[in-house]
Amino acid sequence: MLNCPFRPLFLPALALAPLAVHPEFQNQGIGSRLVGEGLARCRNLGHKIVVVVGHPEFYPRFGFTSARAKGLEAPFPVPDEAFMVTKLVPRALDGVSGMIVYPAPFEGV
């Protein structure tokens, strides 16, 4: 047991799952509408933070930025440019840092 002056703090966050649109229907705004609507619903439900491992040219348009630059780490190897986070409410990431912990069913995926 470590003698630590603090105890771990767990802050709830959501992880955006992989998104794909069949090639026949790409470039019609479907993916953008799905992400935009999903983030709006998350915000309306009171969620504050969303992380994603995804395409670095797609997700920034929704406010996603480098998660590592915000002090967050992934529990698995992932390129910096693909590991992103966005806040759904102002200041939600202020003072937040540490390891993202995914639910048990995602372990080993």
N, C-alpha and C positions, 0 to 999 in steps of 0.2 A: 504494500500500500504506500502510495506516495504522500508525502506531507505537502500539500498544496494550499496556498492561501486563497484559492478560489475553487469553485466547483463548476463542472461543465454546464453550459447553458445551451439548451436546445431551443432553437427558434423555428417554428413551422415555416416551411417553404414548399412550393410545388415544383415538380419537374415536368417540363413539357416533353411528351413522348415524341418519337420520330414521326415525321409528317411526310407523306408522299402523295403525289397526284399522278395518276396514270398519264404516261407521256401524251396520249391522244388528247388529254384535257389540260395540259400544261399551258402556261402563258395566257391564261384567261382570268387570272386573279383569284382562282379558287383557293389556293393555299393561303394567300394573303387574307382572304375573307375568313377562312377557318381560324387562323392564328389570331386575327383581330377580334373576332367574336369570342373566341376562347378566353383571351386575356380580359376582355370586358366582363365576361361572366365571372371569371375568377375575382376580379376587382369588386364586382357587385356582391359577391359572396363573402367579402371581407378578407380575402387573402392579400398578402403584402409583397411576397417575393416569388419569382419564378426563375428556375435555372433551366438551361437547355444545352445539350451537346448537339450542335448542328452546323449547317453551312454558314460560314462567316460573311457571306455576301447577301444572305436572305434575312437573317434575324435582326440585324441592327436597325432596320427600318421600323421595328416595333419597340425600339428602346433598349434592346439587348446590347451589352458591352462586355468586355473581358471580365470574367469572374475572378480570375487570379489578380487582376489589377485592383479589384475591390477587396482582396484579402481572403478569397475563398479557394478551397482546394477540392479537387475531385478524388474519390476513393479508388480511382483506376487511372491508368495512363490515358491521357487525352491531349491533343495539341492545344496550346493556349488559345489560338484563334477560333477553335470550335467550342470551347467551354465558356459559356456566356450566362449572364444574369440580367434581370430587369426588376425594377421596383414598380409595384402597382400603386403605391401611395408615396407621397413625398417623404424623404428622409428614412425610408424603410431599411436602407442599407447602412445608415450612419452607425458606426461603431460595431458593425457586424464583421466577423472574420471566423475562419476555421474550416473544418472539413464538412463537406456535404455528406449526409448519411441517408442512403436510400432505404426504403422498407426491405425487410428480409427476402421477399420473393424476387427481388432484383439482384441479390447476391449471386455472383458467378455468371451473370448474363454478359 
